[in-house]
Amino acid sequence: MQTLKYQNTQLKSLTGLRFLAALAVFIAHVPGSWPEYDFGKAPIGAAGVSFFFVLSGFILAYVYVPRLKASAPNGFPLKEFYLRRVARVWPLHLMTLLIALFAVLGWQIFQKQDHFLLKSVTNVFLLQAWIPNHKWGYFLNGPAWSLSVEAFFYAVFPWFLIGWPKRFVFKYLSVLLFTVLLVLLIGVYGPAWQSRGIQFDALIRNLPPMRCFEFASGIACGIFFLSRSQRSEHSRAFDTVVELFSVSLIVLFFYSSNWLGLYRHDQPPGISAGFNYWYRFSGAAPVFVILIFIFARSQGWGAWLLSSRLFVYLGEISYSFYMVHMSVLLIVTRHDRIEGSWVTPLQIVCCLGLSIAASSLLYHLVEVPFRKAIVARFDKKTLAPFVKTLVHALANEISVKKIVIISVLFFACWGGIQQTRFNLHSSKLADAIVAASSSEFKDVQFGGDAVLRGVRVTREENNGLQIEAVWKLNSDRREIRFLYLLSVENKILKRGSANQVVFSNLEPRETVIDRVKIERDDLKGVEKIAIGFFEKGRGFAEVNKGPRNARRQQLYIWSKGSQ
């Protein structure tokens, strides 16, 4: 079996861009900065995933279109293509599932999940994205849902090349038309399906056919790139200006989309909301096509930086980084019992370092050795090459230098996390907060989600607020604990931290102290602060007592006149 190589250049700048896309997803998943749940913020996490989908189509076209032209009589190498896709994706996917199962969720909690065996099967075989429900799609290792979409892309990729090049434009336009019709269909019938456990946004975000436009756009970009000279003949200064233009175009796209209100979440499910969601998750594909095409051809300073040894290495481990970063964040958050506003620059850097260290280990110990061994096994059709190649690959990937660098990075970052750790699980602190709480904030029931045992609100030296709450969690709780900062007319001025990580990953009946700090500038015009629980598909939890809003779905835990 021939070894696949890029034709004239390894497109190292695109490898560096892969890490930046993975970094965008990491930032979106940092506790306390969840752009998916904040109005008026660019969806950087969704943008990172969309970039991966476009880049996937580009690279596959870049690699296989020339091979198809060179071996036209023999047709598309299906066996080799699917073998390499499995070897590339599956070993690391299975390993990160095990990490999420035993290090994050835990075996005891895993067994208590509804349909845990069936959910596990769909995850192992990358079918979870076909089930439009987040509890299925994000089960165990949440980022793996995008692999389910990629698996669909791999299945249909040969179809795009059948009859190439005459029929490709027709197929691309067909995919675009199919996407528009599917959005219309979901917009019309999606709201009615929610009563059956089907989630409106999951249909548009996760359903593989909905994301095929991005993949097809990447294939089109790759074919067009191959039809042109593969490197720019302009000066480095000219190429640098073009690179800056492409980056500015990305920024302008997201800024204008945000300014036009295209990233809002407050639209009721329907056709307009369907296109709003699709635009949010997939609408940036055309500008990503331009970015990829320019950086693939460019020899400017931006491409030079992304082609550096450091960025290329980070790009090579970006798949491992993407697959393990969520587990790292959840492990750190669970270990420290830190609430949604726990993030400080030092903690972000430390979590990033831990994720890079973990992804480096997975890349050298799992991703590369097993990929080589699987290809060798099916190439020679005997077991000996698999074991032999795996042992040799592991030996080549393990070195004293790598072990030392990864260990230093790991312990330095873990030490940084420990230095900023909050001891939020102290029983004495919990009792003190409950004792300081007024009677109206003691033992407040939020539906079946949690019991608020007590609240303490204190002024900070800079005239900001610190809110500490003691919760007793229930088993059937909603995903997000949120804060609303309200005006005197009860209009929402700002959303506080949407605490998803802690509350969705603690055991039932566990007591946890939740601490939120609100800066002075955020309190301008604020008359009340409300707290509540929310989950898409289930709505808001009802509050059983205390100062509540008219719908009894939010508890007022602070008012301006009380301080």
For each residue, the residues with C-beta under 8 A, 3 or more apart:
1: 80 375 378 379
2: 80
3:
4: 63 84
5:
6: 9 10 11 62 63
7: 62 66 230
8: 230 231
9: 6 12 230 231
10: 6 15
11: 6 14 15 59 62 296
12: 9 15 16 306 307 312 315
13: 16 17 295 296 298 302 303 304 306 307
14: 11 17 18 55 58 59 292 295 296 306 315
15: 10 11 12 18 19 306 307 311 312 315 316
16: 12 13 19 20 305 306 307 308 311 312 314 315
17: 13 14 20 21 51 55 291 292 295 306 315
18: 14 15 21 22 52 55 315 318
19: 15 16 22 23 311 314 315 317 318 321
20: 16 17 23 24
21: 17 18 24 25 47 48 49 51 52 55 318
22: 18 19 25 26 48 318 319 321 322 325
23: 19 20 26 27 48 352
24: 20 21 27 28 44 45 47 48 51
25: 21 22 28 29 44 45 48 49 143 322 325
26: 22 23 29 30 321 325 352 355
27: 23 24 30 33 44 45
28: 24 25 33 34 35 36 43 44 45 46 48
29: 25 26 34 45 325 326 329
30: 26 27 33 329 343 348 351
31: 34 329 333 338 340 342 343 499 500 501 502
32: 339 340 341 342 343 497 499
33: 27 28 30 343
34: 28 29 31 37 38 498 500
35: 28 38 41 42 43 44 45
36: 28 43 45 46
37: 34 265 480 482 495 498 500
38: 34 35 41 495 498
39: 263 264 265 266 495
40: 258 263 264
41: 35 38 258 263
42: 35 47 254 255 257 258 263
43: 28 35 36 46 47 263 280 281
44: 24 25 27 28 35 47 48
45: 24 25 27 28 29 35 36 48 49
46: 28 36 43 49 50 205 280 281
47: 21 24 42 43 44 50 51 254 284
48: 21 22 23 24 25 28 44 45 51 52
49: 21 25 45 46 52 53 146 281
50: 46 47 53 54 211 214 281 282 284 285 288
51: 17 21 24 47 48 54 55 284 288 291
52: 18 21 48 49 55 56 146 322
53: 49 50 56 57 146 149 150 153 211 214 215 218 285
54: 50 51 57 58 214 215 217 218 221 285 288 289 292
55: 14 17 18 21 51 52 58 59 218 288 292
56: 52 53 59 60 150 153 215 218
57: 53 54 60 61 153 157 214 215 216 217 218 219 220 221 222
58: 14 54 55 61 62 218 219 221 222 225 292 296
59: 11 14 55 56 62 63 218 222
60: 56 57 63 64 157 218 219 222
61: 57 58 64 65 218 219 220 221 222 223 226
62: 6 7 11 58 59 65 66 222 225 226
63: 4 6 59 60 66 67
64: 60 61 67 68 76 77 81 157 161
65: 61 62 68 69 161 164 222 223 226
66: 7 62 63 69 70 226
67: 63 64 70 71 77
68: 64 65 71 72 75 76 161 164
69: 65 66 72
70: 66 67
71: 67 68 74 75 77
72: 68 69 75
73:
74: 71 77
75: 68 71 72 78
76: 64 68 81 158 161 162
77: 64 67 71 74 80 81
78: 75 81 82 158
79: 82 83
80: 1 2 77 83 84
81: 64 76 77 78 84 85 154 157 158
82: 78 79 85 86 154
83: 79 80 86 87 374 375 378
84: 4 80 81 87 88 375
85: 81 82 88 89 151 154
86: 82 83 89 90 374
87: 83 84 90 91 370 371 374 375
88: 84 85 371
89: 85 86 92 93 126 147 150 151
90: 86 87 93 94
91: 87 94 95 366 367 370 371 374
92: 89 95 96 319 320 323 362 366 367 370
93: 89 90 96 97 126 144 147 323
94: 90 91 97 98 124
95: 91 92 98 99 362 366
96: 92 93 99 100 141 144 323 324 327 362
97: 93 94 100 101 123 124 140 141 144
98: 94 95 101 102
99: 95 96 102 103 104 141 324 327
100: 96 97 103 104 105 140 141 326 327
101: 97 98 104 105 107 110 140
102: 98 99 105 106 107
103: 99 100 327 331
104: 99 100 101 327 330 331 334 505
105: 100 101 102 109 110 140 505
106: 102 109 110
107: 101 102 110 111
108: 111 112
109: 105 106 112 113 507
110: 101 105 106 107 113 116
111: 107 108 116
112: 108 109 116
113: 109 110 116 119 139
114: 135
115: 118 119
116: 110 111 112 113 119 120
117: 120 121
118: 115 121 122
119: 113 115 116 122 123 128 135 136 139 140
120: 116 117 123 124 139 140
121: 117 118 124 125 127
122: 118 119 125 127 128 130 131 136 139
123: 97 119 120 126 127 128 139 140 141 144
124: 94 97 120 121
125: 121 122
126: 89 93 123 129 144 147 148 150 151
127: 121 122 123 130 131 148
128: 119 122 123 131 136 137 138 139 144 145 148
129: 126 137 145 146 148 149 152 206 207 208
130: 122 127 148 207 208
131: 122 127 128 136 137
132: 137 198 199 202 203 206 207
133: 136 137 197 198 199 202
134: 137 138 199 202 536
135: 114 119 138 139
136: 119 122 128 131 133 139
137: 128 129 131 132 133 134 142 145 148 202 206
138: 128 134 135 142 145
139: 113 119 120 122 123 128 135 136
140: 97 100 101 105 119 120 123 144
141: 96 97 99 100 123 144 323 326 327
142: 137 138 145 326
143: 25 146 147 322 323 325 326
144: 93 96 97 123 126 128 140 141 147 148 323
145: 128 129 137 138 142 148 149 206
146: 49 52 53 129 143 149 150
147: 89 93 126 143 144 150 151
148: 126 127 128 129 130 137 144 145 151 152 206 208
149: 53 129 145 146 152 153 206 208 211
150: 53 56 89 126 146 147 153 154
151: 85 89 126 147 148 154 155 208
152: 129 148 149 155 156 208 209 212
153: 53 56 57 149 150 156 157 208 212 215
154: 81 82 85 150 151 157
155: 151 152
156: 152 153 159 160 212
157: 57 60 64 81 153 154 160 161 215 219
158: 76 78 81 161 162
159: 156 162 171
160: 156 157 164 168 171 216 219
161: 64 65 68 76 157 158 164 168
162: 76 158 159 167
163: 166 167 168
164: 65 68 160 161 167 168 223
165: 168 223
166: 163
167: 162 163 164 170 171
168: 160 161 163 164 165 171 172 219 220 223
169: 172 173
170: 167 173 174
171: 159 160 167 168 174 175 216
172: 168 169 175 176 216 217 219 220
173: 169 170 176 177
174: 170 171 177 178
175: 171 172 178 179 212 213 216
176: 172 173 179 180 213 216
177: 173 174 180 181
178: 174 175 181 182 209 212
179: 175 176 182 183 209 210 212 213 278 282
180: 176 177 183 184
181: 177 178 184 185
182: 178 179 185 186 209 210
183: 179 180 186 187 204 210 271 274 275 278
184: 180 181 187 188 271 274
185: 181 182 188 189
186: 182 183 189 190 200 203 204 274
187: 183 184 190 269 270 271 272 273 274 275
188: 184 185 270 271
189: 185 186 192 193
190: 186 187 193 194 198 200 203 269 274
191: 194 200 268 269 270
192: 189 195
193: 189 190 196 198 200 203
194: 190 191 197 198 199 200 269 537
195: 192
196: 193
197: 133 194 537
198: 132 133 190 193 194 202 203
199: 132 133 134 194 202 203 536 537
200: 186 190 191 193 194 203 204 269 273 274 277 536
201: 204 205 277 536
202: 132 133 134 137 198 199 205 206 207
203: 132 186 190 193 198 199 200 206 207 210
204: 183 186 200 201 207 210 274 277 278 281
205: 46 201 202 210 277 281
206: 129 132 137 145 148 149 202 203 210
207: 129 130 132 202 203 204 210 211
208: 129 130 148 149 151 152 153 211 212
209: 152 178 179 182 212
210: 179 182 183 203 204 205 206 207 278 282
211: 50 53 149 207 208 214 215 281 282
212: 152 153 156 175 178 179 208 209 215 216
213: 175 176 179 216 217 282 285
214: 50 53 54 57 211 217 218 282 285 288
215: 53 54 56 57 153 157 211 212 218 219
216: 57 160 171 172 175 176 212 213 219 220
217: 54 57 172 213 214 220 221 285 286 288 289
218: 53 54 55 56 57 58 59 60 61 214 215 221 222 289 292
219: 57 58 60 61 157 160 168 172 215 216 222 223
220: 57 61 168 172 216 217 223 224 289
221: 54 57 58 61 217 218 224 225 289 292 293
222: 57 58 59 60 61 62 65 218 219 225 226
223: 61 65 164 165 168 219 220 226 227
224: 220 221 227 228 293
225: 58 62 221 222 228 230 293 296 297
226: 61 62 65 66 222 223 230
227: 223 224
228: 224 225 297
229: 232 233 297
230: 7 8 9 225 226 296 297
231: 8 9 297 299
232: 229 238 239 242 297 298 299
233: 229
234: 238 239 242
235: 238 239
236: 239 240 299 300 301 304
237: 240 241 300
238: 232 234 235 241 242 300
239: 232 234 235 236 242 243 298 299 300 303
240: 236 237 243 244 298 300 301 302
241: 237 238 244 245 300
242: 232 234 238 239 245 246 294 298 300
243: 239 240 246 247 294 295 298 300 301 302 303
244: 240 241 247 248 302
245: 241 242 248 249 294
246: 242 243 249 250 290 291 294 295
247: 243 244 250 251 291 302
248: 244 245 251 252
249: 245 246 252 253 287 290 291
250: 246 247 253 254 284 287 288 291
251: 247 248 254 255
252: 248 249 255 256
253: 249 250 256 257 284 287
254: 42 47 250 251 257 258 284
255: 42 251 252 258 259
256: 252 253 259 260
257: 42 253 254 260 262 263 279 283
258: 40 41 42 254 255 261 262 263
259: 255 256
260: 256 257
261: 258 264
262: 257 258 276 279 280 283
263: 39 40 41 42 43 257 258 276 280
264: 39 40 261 267 276
265: 37 39
266: 39
267: 264 270 272 273 276
268: 191 273
269: 187 190 191 194 200 273 274
270: 187 188 191 267 273 274
271: 183 184 187 188 274 275
272: 187 267 275 276
273: 187 200 267 268 269 270 276 277
274: 183 184 186 187 190 200 204 269 270 271 277 278
275: 183 187 271 272 278 279
276: 262 263 264 267 272 273 279 280
277: 200 201 204 205 273 274 280 281
278: 179 183 204 210 274 275 281 282 283
279: 257 262 275 276 282 283
280: 43 46 262 263 276 277 283
281: 43 46 49 50 204 205 211 277 278
282: 50 179 210 211 213 214 278 279 285
283: 257 262 278 279 280
284: 47 50 51 250 253 254 287 288
285: 50 53 54 213 214 217 282 288 289
286: 217 289 290
287: 249 250 253 284 290 291
288: 50 51 54 55 214 217 250 284 285 291 292
289: 54 217 218 220 221 285 286 292 293
290: 246 249 286 287 293 294
291: 17 51 246 247 249 250 287 288 294 295
292: 14 17 54 55 58 218 221 288 289 295 296
293: 221 224 225 289 290 296 297
294: 242 243 245 246 290 291 297 298
295: 13 14 17 243 246 291 292 298 302 303 306
296: 11 13 14 58 225 230 292 293
297: 225 228 229 230 231 232 293 294
298: 13 232 239 240 242 243 294 295 302 303
299: 231 232 236 239 303 304
300: 236 237 238 239 240 241 242 243 303 304
301: 236 240 243 304 305
302: 13 240 243 244 247 295 298 305 306
303: 13 239 243 295 298 299 300 306 307
304: 13 236 299 300 301 307 308
305: 16 301 302 308 311
306: 12 13 14 15 16 17 295 302 303 311 312 315
307: 12 13 15 16 303 304 311 312
308: 16 304 305 311 312
309: 312 313
310: 313 314
311: 15 16 19 305 306 307 308 314 315
312: 12 15 16 306 307 308 309 315 316
313: 309 310 316 317
314: 16 19 310 311 317 318 321 356
315: 12 14 15 16 17 18 19 306 311 312 318
316: 15 312 313 363
317: 19 313 314 320 321 356 359 360 362 363
318: 18 19 21 22 314 315 321 322 359
319: 22 92 322 323 363 367
320: 92 317 323 324 358 359 360 362 363 366 367
321: 19 22 26 314 317 318 324 325 355 356 359
322: 22 25 52 143 318 319 325
323: 92 93 96 141 143 144 319 320 359 362
324: 96 99 320 321 327 328 355 358 359 362
325: 22 25 26 29 143 321 322 328 329 355 359
326: 29 100 141 142 143 329 330
327: 96 99 100 103 104 141 324 330 331 358
328: 324 325 331 332 351 354 355 358
329: 29 30 31 325 326 332 333 351 355 501
330: 104 326 327 333 334 501 505
331: 103 104 327 328 334 335
332: 328 329 335 336 351 354 417
333: 31 329 330 336 337 338 342 501 502 505
334: 104 330 331 337 502 505 506
335: 331 332
336: 332 333 342 417 421 422 424
337: 333 334 422 424 425 502 512 513
338: 31 333 342 421 422 424 502 515
339: 32 342 424 497 499 502 513 514 515 516
340: 31 32 481 496 497 498 499 500 501 502 514 516
341: 32 496 497 515 516 517
342: 31 32 333 336 338 339 347 422 515
343: 30 31 32 33 347 348
344: 347 348 420
345: 348 349
346: 349 350 416 419 420
347: 342 343 344 350 351 416 417 420
348: 30 343 344 345 351 352
349: 345 346 352 353 413 416
350: 346 347 353 354 413 414 416 417 420
351: 30 328 329 332 347 348 354 355 413 417
352: 23 26 348 349 355 356 413
353: 349 350 356 357 409 410 412 413 416
354: 328 332 350 351 357 358 410 413 414 417
355: 26 321 324 325 328 329 351 352 358 359
356: 314 317 321 352 353 359 360 409
357: 353 354 360 361 406 409 410 413
358: 320 324 327 328 354 355 361 362 410
359: 317 318 320 321 323 324 325 355 356 362 363
360: 317 320 356 357 363 364 402 406
361: 357 358 364 365 406
362: 92 95 96 317 320 323 324 358 359 365 366 367
363: 316 317 319 320 359 360 366 367 368
364: 360 361 367 368 369 397 398 402
365: 361 362 369 394 397 398
366: 91 92 95 320 362 363 369 370
367: 91 92 319 320 362 363 364 370 371
368: 363 364 371 372 393 397
369: 364 365 366 372 373 389 390 393 394 397
370: 87 91 92 366 367 373 374 390 393
371: 87 88 91 367 368 374 375
372: 368 369 375 376 389 390 393
373: 369 370 376 377 385 386 387 389 390 393
374: 83 86 87 91 370 371 377 378 386
375: 1 83 84 87 371 372 378 379
376: 372 373 379 380 385 386 388 389
377: 373 374 380 381 382 383 385 386 389
378: 1 83 374 375 381
379: 1 375 376 385
380: 376 377 384 385
381: 377 378
382: 377 385
383: 377 386 387
384: 380 387 388
385: 373 376 377 379 380 382 388 389
386: 373 374 376 377 383 389 390
387: 373 383 384 390 391
388: 376 384 385 391 392
389: 369 372 373 376 377 385 386 392 393
390: 369 370 372 373 386 387 393 394
391: 387 388 394 395
392: 388 389 395 396
393: 368 369 370 372 373 389 390 396 397
394: 365 369 390 391 397 398
395: 391 392 398
396: 392 393
397: 364 365 368 369 393 394 402
398: 364 365 394 395 402 403
399: 402 403
400: 403 404
401: 404 405
402: 360 364 397 398 399 405 406
403: 398 399 400 406 407
404: 400 401 407 408
405: 401 402 408 409
406: 357 360 361 402 403 409 410
407: 403 404 410 411
408: 404 405 411 412
409: 353 356 357 405 406 412 413
410: 353 354 357 358 406 407 413 414
411: 407 408 414 415
412: 353 408 409 415 416
413: 349 350 351 352 353 354 357 409 410 416 417
414: 350 354 410 411 417 418
415: 411 412 418 419
416: 346 347 349 350 353 412 413 419 420
417: 332 336 347 350 351 354 413 414 420 421
418: 414 415 421
419: 346 415 416
420: 344 346 347 350 416 417
421: 336 338 417 418
422: 336 337 338 342 515
423: 426 429
424: 336 337 338 339 429 512 513 514 515
425: 337 511 512 513
426: 423 429 430 513
427: 430 431 511
428: 431 432
429: 423 424 426 432 433 513
430: 426 427 433 434 453 470 511 513
431: 427 428 434 435
432: 428 429 435 436 456
433: 429 430 436 437 454 455 456 468 469 470 513
434: 430 431 437 442 453 454 470
435: 431 432 454
436: 432 433 454 456
437: 433 434 441 442 453 454 455 456
438: 441 442
439: 442
440: 444 545 546 547
441: 437 438 444 452 454 455 546 555 557
442: 434 437 438 439 452 453 454
443: 451 452 453
444: 440 441 451 452 543 544 545 546 555
445: 451 452 543 544 545
446: 449 450 451 452 532 533 541 542 543 555
447: 478 533 541 542 543
448: 474 476 477 541
449: 446 473 474 476 477 478 533 541
450: 446 471 472 473 474 477 481 503 533
451: 443 444 445 446 471 472 474
452: 441 442 443 444 445 446 455 469 470 471 531 555
453: 430 434 437 442 443 470 471 472 511
454: 433 434 435 436 437 441 442 469 470
455: 433 437 441 452 467 468 469 470 557
456: 432 433 436 437 467 468 469
457: 465 466 467 468 557 558 563
458: 465 466 468
459: 463 464 465 466 563
460: 463 464 465 466 517 520
461:
462: 519 520
463: 459 460 520 523
464: 459 460 517 518 519 520 522 523
465: 457 458 459 460 517 518 523 529 558
466: 457 458 459 460 515 516 517 518
467: 455 456 457 483 515 516 517 518 529 557 558
468: 433 455 456 457 458 513 514 515 516
469: 433 452 454 455 456 513 514 515 516 531 557
470: 430 433 434 452 453 454 455 511 512 513 514
471: 450 451 452 453 481 503 511 512 513 514
472: 450 451 453 509 510 511
473: 449 450 477 503 506 507 508 509 510 511 512
474: 448 449 450 451 477 508 509
475: 508 509
476: 448 449
477: 448 449 450 473 474 503 504 533
478: 447 449 533 534 535 538 541
479: 500 503 504 534 535 536
480: 37 498 499 500 503 504 533 534 535
481: 340 450 471 498 499 500 503 514 531 532 533
482: 37 495 496 497 498 499 531 532 533 534
483: 467 495 496 497 498 516 529 530 531
484: 492 494 495 496 529 530 531 532 554
485: 492 493 494 495 496 518 522 523 526 528 529
486: 490 491 492 493 526 527 528 529 530
487: 490 491 493 525 526 527
488: 527
489:
490: 486 487 528 549
491: 486 487
492: 484 485 486 495
493: 485 486 487 525 526
494: 484 485 522 526
495: 37 38 39 482 483 484 485 492 498
496: 340 341 482 483 484 485 516 518 529
497: 32 339 340 341 482 483 516
498: 34 37 38 340 480 481 482 483 495
499: 31 32 339 340 480 481 482 502 503 514 516
500: 31 34 37 340 479 480 481 503 504
501: 31 329 330 333 340 504 505
502: 31 333 334 337 338 339 340 499 505 506 512 514
503: 450 471 473 477 479 480 481 499 500 506 512
504: 477 479 480 500 501
505: 104 105 330 333 334 501 502
506: 334 473 502 503 510 512
507: 109 473 510
508: 473 474 475
509: 472 473 474 475
510: 472 473 506 507
511: 425 427 430 453 470 471 472 473
512: 337 424 425 470 471 473 502 503 506
513: 337 339 424 425 426 429 430 433 468 469 470 471
514: 339 340 424 468 469 470 471 481 499 502
515: 338 339 341 342 422 424 466 467 468 469
516: 339 340 341 466 467 468 469 483 496 497 499
517: 341 460 464 465 466 467
518: 464 465 466 467 485 496 522 523 529
519: 462 464 522 523
520: 460 462 463 464 523
521: 524
522: 464 485 494 518 519 526
523: 463 464 465 485 518 519 520 526
524: 521
525: 487 493
526: 485 486 487 493 494 522 523 529 560
527: 486 487 488 559 560
528: 485 486 490 556 558 559 560
529: 465 467 483 484 485 486 496 518 526 556 557 558 559
530: 483 484 486 549 554 555 556 557
531: 452 469 481 482 483 484 554 555 557
532: 446 481 482 484 540 541 543 553 554 555
533: 446 447 449 450 477 478 480 481 482 540 541
534: 478 479 480 482 539 540 541
535: 478 479 480 538 539
536: 134 199 200 201 479
537: 194 197 199
538: 478 535
539: 534 535 553
540: 532 533 534 551 553 554
541: 446 447 448 449 478 532 533 534 553
542: 446 447 552 553
543: 444 445 446 447 532 546 548 552 553 554 555
544: 444 445 552
545: 440 444 445 548
546: 440 441 444 543 555 556
547: 440 555 556 559
548: 543 545 552 553 554 555 556
549: 490 530 552 553 554 556
550:
551: 540 554
552: 542 543 544 548 549
553: 532 539 540 541 542 543 548 549
554: 484 530 531 532 540 543 548 549 551
555: 441 444 446 452 530 531 532 543 546 547 548
556: 528 529 530 546 547 548 549 559
557: 441 455 457 467 469 529 530 531
558: 457 465 467 528 529 562 563
559: 527 528 529 547 556 562
560: 526 527 528 563
561:
562: 558 559
563: 457 459 558 560
